[in-house]
Amino acid sequence: MSSQDITARTAPRTQRKWPAEVNILLVLIGIALVFEILGWIFQGQSFLFSWNRLKIMILQVSVIGIIAVGVTQVIISGGIDLSSGSVVGAVAMVAMSFAQVSTYARAVYPALTDLPMIVPLLIGLGFGAIVGLINGWLIAYTKIPPFIATLGTMVTVRGFAKWYTKGQPISFPTEGFAWIGSGMMPVVIFILVAAIFHVAMKYTRYGKFTYAIGANAQAARVSGIDVERHLVKVYVIAAMLAALAGMVVAARGQTAQAGMGLAYELDAIAMAVIGGVSLQGGRGSVLGTAIGMVIFGVIISGFTFLRLDAYYQEMIKGAIVVAAVVADVHRQRKRRKTS
């Protein structure tokens, strides 16, 4: 038998690969089963078959999941966004100040109370768009590294949030504004956001351009893509999603504080990395990030269920993120060797 015949027979086999999301889903199932077994051993009860526990778990991570959808697009484009947590805090403050009821005597803007829900929502999204525009412009046109540019906006925007009311919280929102954070609405909003951007990243020019820039920005530029303009779009969308998350957080707690969203950007990045998004750019998916979000939630809920101290949880979460990055680096090296 000739070598060509052998190659012809083996080629179809090498092309049959599971989608990366399937592997991540298997990891999720494995982690959930481990906590289920540990639950019966140490707590004498089931971890998985508790609706209240699962509901709380999903609610805990859904808000950060909204941020993670935007962060996923930024990382796929070859960048990073450290400002999203600060955007959450600042937008929570700004939007809540335009969502207060008239019966509250110490409203931030007494003449602008009882406004329709759409007004604070648009103001919050507009604030996020401005931050994203600044991030995108700094990165795309001044060529500042994304880490430095978004680190600067992270500090600046957090400072703005503290300055806005001199550190005082803002409360008493209208029923309409509070509705977006009530019940399971944060989960519904996350599902809608994830579905929209899953389709956008997989089936539209926006997604194709984002992947192309992340894989090779110079090649994308040569092929006719306006790289700088597209990067600005990516960062604007990411900041607007962080702004949306900020308003959901404020509505859910019916109060806004400047410290809201602290370290949310790190959790969002962790969800994306756990979900298979490559920090080197050009690879990953919103679906993978959604599964990564659930893995993140299962880990946090599982540790709480086993009554593991919070500082141990933080250390183990950090180790998991590092392990996910190491696995990604290994995959990238393997691809280079085979290509």
C-alpha positions as CSV (number, residue, x, y, z in Angstrom):
1,M,0.0,0.0,0.0
2,S,1.4,3.4,-1.0
3,S,1.9,6.3,1.4
4,Q,-0.7,8.3,-0.6
5,D,-3.4,5.7,0.1
6,I,-2.5,5.7,3.8
7,T,-2.8,9.5,3.9
8,A,-6.1,9.4,2.0
9,R,-7.5,7.0,4.6
10,T,-6.3,8.8,7.7
11,A,-7.1,12.4,6.5
12,P,-10.8,12.3,7.3
13,R,-10.1,10.9,10.8
14,T,-7.8,13.8,11.6
15,Q,-10.4,16.3,10.5
16,R,-13.1,15.0,12.8
17,K,-12.6,17.0,15.9
18,W,-15.1,17.9,18.6
19,P,-15.9,21.6,19.0
20,A,-13.9,23.2,21.8
21,E,-17.1,23.9,23.6
22,V,-17.8,20.2,24.0
23,N,-14.5,19.7,25.9
24,I,-15.4,22.7,28.2
25,L,-18.9,21.2,28.7
26,L,-17.3,17.9,29.7
27,V,-15.1,19.8,32.2
28,L,-18.3,21.4,33.6
29,I,-20.0,18.1,34.0
30,G,-16.9,16.6,35.7
31,I,-16.6,19.5,38.2
32,A,-20.3,19.3,39.0
33,L,-20.1,15.5,39.6
34,V,-17.1,16.0,41.9
35,F,-19.0,18.5,44.1
36,E,-22.1,16.1,44.1
37,I,-19.9,13.3,45.4
38,L,-18.2,15.5,48.0
39,G,-21.6,16.8,49.0
40,W,-22.8,13.4,50.0
41,I,-19.5,12.6,51.7
42,F,-19.1,15.7,53.8
43,Q,-22.6,17.3,54.0
44,G,-24.9,14.3,53.6
45,Q,-26.9,16.0,50.9
46,S,-27.0,16.6,47.1
47,F,-25.2,19.6,45.6
48,L,-26.9,19.5,42.2
49,F,-30.5,18.6,43.0
50,S,-31.4,21.8,44.9
51,W,-33.3,24.4,42.8
52,N,-32.7,27.2,45.3
53,R,-28.9,26.6,45.2
54,L,-28.8,26.5,41.5
55,K,-30.9,29.6,41.2
56,I,-28.7,31.6,43.6
57,M,-25.6,30.3,41.7
58,I,-26.8,31.4,38.3
59,L,-28.0,34.8,39.7
60,Q,-24.5,35.3,41.3
61,V,-22.6,34.9,38.0
62,S,-25.1,36.2,35.4
63,V,-24.2,39.9,35.9
64,I,-20.5,39.2,35.6
65,G,-21.4,37.0,32.6
66,I,-22.8,40.0,30.8
67,I,-19.4,41.7,31.2
68,A,-17.7,38.5,30.2
69,V,-19.5,38.6,26.8
70,G,-17.9,41.9,26.1
71,V,-14.5,40.9,27.5
72,T,-14.6,37.8,25.2
73,Q,-14.8,40.0,22.1
74,V,-12.0,42.2,23.3
75,I,-9.7,39.2,24.0
76,I,-10.6,37.6,20.7
77,S,-9.5,40.9,19.0
78,G,-6.1,40.5,20.7
79,G,-6.7,43.0,23.5
80,I,-7.7,43.2,27.1
81,D,-10.1,45.4,29.1
82,L,-9.4,46.1,32.8
83,S,-11.9,49.0,33.1
84,S,-15.1,47.0,33.0
85,G,-15.4,46.7,36.8
86,S,-15.0,50.5,37.3
87,V,-17.6,51.1,34.5
88,V,-20.0,49.0,36.6
89,G,-19.5,51.2,39.6
90,A,-19.6,54.5,37.8
91,V,-22.7,53.6,35.7
92,A,-24.5,52.3,38.7
93,M,-24.1,55.7,40.3
94,V,-24.9,57.8,37.3
95,A,-27.9,55.7,36.2
96,M,-29.4,55.5,39.7
97,S,-29.2,59.3,40.1
98,F,-31.6,59.6,37.1
99,A,-33.8,56.8,38.4
100,Q,-34.9,58.1,41.8
101,V,-38.4,58.6,43.0
102,S,-39.8,62.0,43.7
103,T,-40.8,61.0,47.3
104,Y,-37.2,60.8,48.3
105,A,-36.2,64.1,49.9
106,R,-32.5,63.8,49.1
107,A,-32.6,63.0,45.5
108,V,-29.4,63.8,43.5
109,Y,-31.4,65.7,40.9
110,P,-34.7,66.7,42.5
111,A,-36.1,68.1,39.2
112,L,-35.3,64.9,37.4
113,T,-37.1,62.3,39.4
114,D,-39.8,59.7,38.4
115,L,-38.3,59.5,34.9
116,P,-39.3,56.6,32.6
117,M,-37.0,53.6,32.9
118,I,-35.6,54.2,29.4
119,V,-33.9,57.5,30.4
120,P,-31.5,56.2,33.0
121,L,-30.9,53.1,30.8
122,L,-29.9,55.3,27.8
123,I,-27.8,57.6,30.1
124,G,-25.9,54.6,31.5
125,L,-25.3,53.0,28.1
126,G,-24.1,56.4,26.8
127,F,-21.7,56.7,29.7
128,G,-20.3,53.2,28.9
129,A,-20.0,54.1,25.2
130,I,-17.9,57.1,26.0
131,V,-15.5,55.1,28.2
132,G,-15.3,52.4,25.4
133,L,-14.7,55.1,22.8
134,I,-11.8,56.4,24.9
135,N,-10.4,52.9,25.4
136,G,-10.7,52.1,21.7
137,W,-9.2,55.4,20.5
138,L,-6.2,55.1,22.8
139,I,-5.5,51.5,21.8
140,A,-6.3,51.8,18.0
141,Y,-4.9,55.2,17.2
142,T,-2.2,56.0,19.8
143,K,-1.0,52.4,19.8
144,I,-0.9,52.3,23.6
145,P,-0.9,48.7,24.8
146,P,-4.5,47.6,25.8
147,F,-3.3,46.7,29.3
148,I,-2.0,50.2,30.0
149,A,-4.8,52.1,28.3
150,T,-7.6,50.2,30.1
151,L,-5.7,50.3,33.4
152,G,-5.6,54.1,33.2
153,T,-9.4,54.3,32.5
154,M,-10.0,51.7,35.3
155,V,-8.4,54.1,37.8
156,T,-10.0,57.2,36.3
157,V,-13.5,55.9,36.1
158,R,-13.4,54.5,39.6
159,G,-12.2,57.9,40.8
160,F,-15.2,59.5,39.0
161,A,-17.6,57.1,40.7
162,K,-16.3,58.1,44.1
163,W,-16.3,61.8,43.2
164,Y,-19.9,61.8,41.7
165,T,-21.6,61.9,45.1
166,K,-18.5,62.3,47.3
167,G,-18.7,58.6,48.2
168,Q,-22.4,58.7,49.2
169,P,-24.6,55.8,48.0
170,I,-27.7,56.5,45.9
171,S,-30.9,54.7,46.6
172,F,-34.7,54.7,46.1
173,P,-35.1,53.9,42.4
174,T,-38.4,53.8,40.6
175,E,-40.3,50.5,40.2
176,G,-39.5,50.5,36.5
177,F,-35.8,50.7,37.0
178,A,-35.8,48.2,39.8
179,W,-37.6,45.8,37.6
180,I,-34.5,45.0,35.5
181,G,-32.8,43.6,38.5
182,S,-35.8,41.8,40.0
183,G,-36.3,38.0,40.2
184,M,-34.6,36.1,37.4
185,M,-34.3,39.2,35.1
186,P,-30.5,39.3,35.4
187,V,-30.4,35.8,34.0
188,V,-32.8,36.6,31.2
189,I,-30.8,39.7,30.2
190,F,-27.6,37.6,30.2
191,I,-29.2,34.9,28.0
192,L,-30.4,37.6,25.5
193,V,-27.0,39.3,25.4
194,A,-25.1,36.0,25.0
195,A,-27.5,34.9,22.2
196,I,-27.2,38.1,20.3
197,F,-23.4,38.2,20.4
198,H,-23.1,34.5,19.8
199,V,-24.9,35.0,16.5
200,A,-22.9,38.3,15.8
201,M,-19.6,36.6,16.4
202,K,-20.3,33.5,14.4
203,Y,-22.4,34.7,11.4
204,T,-21.7,38.4,10.8
205,R,-18.9,40.5,9.4
206,Y,-18.4,42.0,12.8
207,G,-17.4,38.6,14.2
208,K,-15.3,37.6,11.2
209,F,-13.4,40.9,11.4
210,T,-12.9,40.5,15.1
211,Y,-11.4,37.0,14.7
212,A,-9.3,38.1,11.8
213,I,-7.8,41.1,13.7
214,G,-7.0,38.9,16.7
215,A,-5.4,36.2,14.6
216,N,-3.2,38.6,12.6
217,A,-3.9,42.3,12.6
218,Q,-1.5,43.1,9.8
219,A,-3.0,40.4,7.5
220,A,-6.5,41.8,8.4
221,R,-5.4,45.3,7.4
222,V,-3.9,44.0,4.1
223,S,-7.2,42.2,3.3
224,G,-9.1,45.5,3.5
225,I,-10.4,45.6,7.1
226,D,-10.3,49.0,8.8
227,V,-8.6,47.6,11.9
228,E,-8.5,50.8,14.0
229,R,-12.2,51.6,13.4
230,H,-13.2,48.0,14.2
231,L,-11.2,47.9,17.4
232,V,-13.0,51.1,18.6
233,K,-16.3,49.3,17.9
234,V,-15.2,46.3,20.0
235,Y,-14.2,48.4,23.0
236,V,-17.4,50.5,22.8
237,I,-19.5,47.3,22.8
238,A,-17.6,45.8,25.7
239,A,-18.0,49.0,27.8
240,M,-21.7,49.3,27.0
241,L,-22.2,45.7,28.2
242,A,-20.3,46.6,31.4
243,A,-22.6,49.6,31.8
244,L,-25.6,47.3,31.3
245,A,-24.3,45.0,34.0
246,G,-23.8,48.0,36.3
247,M,-27.4,49.0,36.0
248,V,-28.6,45.5,36.6
249,V,-26.5,45.3,39.8
250,A,-27.8,48.7,41.0
251,A,-31.4,47.7,40.2
252,R,-31.1,44.3,41.9
253,G,-29.8,45.9,45.1
254,Q,-32.0,49.0,44.7
255,T,-28.9,51.1,45.6
256,A,-25.7,52.2,44.0
257,Q,-22.3,52.6,45.6
258,A,-19.0,53.7,44.1
259,G,-17.3,50.4,45.1
260,M,-19.7,48.3,43.1
261,G,-18.0,46.1,40.4
262,L,-14.7,45.9,42.3
263,A,-12.6,43.1,40.6
264,Y,-15.5,42.2,38.3
265,E,-13.2,42.6,35.3
266,L,-10.9,39.9,36.7
267,D,-13.8,37.4,37.2
268,A,-15.0,38.2,33.7
269,I,-11.6,37.5,32.2
270,A,-11.4,34.3,34.2
271,M,-14.8,33.2,32.8
272,A,-13.6,33.8,29.3
273,V,-10.3,32.0,29.8
274,I,-11.9,29.1,31.5
275,G,-14.4,29.0,28.6
276,G,-11.5,28.5,26.1
277,V,-10.9,32.1,24.9
278,S,-7.2,32.4,24.0
279,L,-5.4,35.4,25.6
280,Q,-3.3,35.4,22.4
281,G,-6.3,36.5,20.4
282,G,-8.2,35.0,17.4
283,R,-9.7,32.0,19.3
284,G,-12.7,31.5,21.5
285,S,-16.5,31.9,21.5
286,V,-19.3,33.5,23.4
287,L,-20.8,30.0,23.9
288,G,-17.6,28.8,25.5
289,T,-17.6,31.9,27.8
290,A,-21.2,31.1,28.8
291,I,-20.1,27.6,29.8
292,G,-17.0,29.1,31.5
293,M,-19.4,31.3,33.5
294,V,-21.4,28.3,34.7
295,I,-18.2,26.5,35.6
296,F,-17.2,29.6,37.6
297,G,-20.6,29.6,39.3
298,V,-20.4,25.9,40.1
299,I,-16.9,26.3,41.7
300,I,-18.0,29.3,43.9
301,S,-21.3,27.6,44.9
302,G,-19.6,24.3,45.4
303,F,-17.0,25.8,47.8
304,T,-19.7,27.6,49.7
305,F,-21.7,24.4,49.9
306,L,-18.7,22.6,51.4
307,R,-18.2,25.5,53.8
308,L,-14.7,26.3,52.5
309,D,-13.3,29.6,53.8
310,A,-13.4,32.5,51.3
311,Y,-9.6,32.9,51.2
312,Y,-9.1,29.3,50.1
313,Q,-11.8,29.9,47.4
314,E,-9.8,32.8,46.0
315,M,-6.6,30.8,46.0
316,I,-8.2,27.8,44.2
317,K,-9.9,30.1,41.7
318,G,-6.6,31.7,40.9
319,A,-5.0,28.3,40.4
320,I,-7.8,27.3,38.1
321,V,-7.3,30.4,35.9
322,V,-3.6,29.8,35.7
323,A,-4.2,26.2,34.8
324,A,-6.6,27.3,32.0
325,V,-4.0,29.7,30.6
326,V,-1.3,27.1,30.7
327,A,-3.6,24.7,28.8
328,D,-4.2,27.4,26.2
329,V,-0.5,28.0,25.8
330,H,0.1,24.3,25.4
331,R,-2.7,24.1,22.7
332,Q,-1.2,27.0,20.8
333,R,2.3,25.4,20.8
334,K,0.7,22.1,19.6
335,R,-1.1,23.9,16.8
336,R,2.2,25.5,15.6
337,K,4.0,22.2,15.6
338,T,1.3,20.5,13.5
339,S,0.8,23.4,11.1
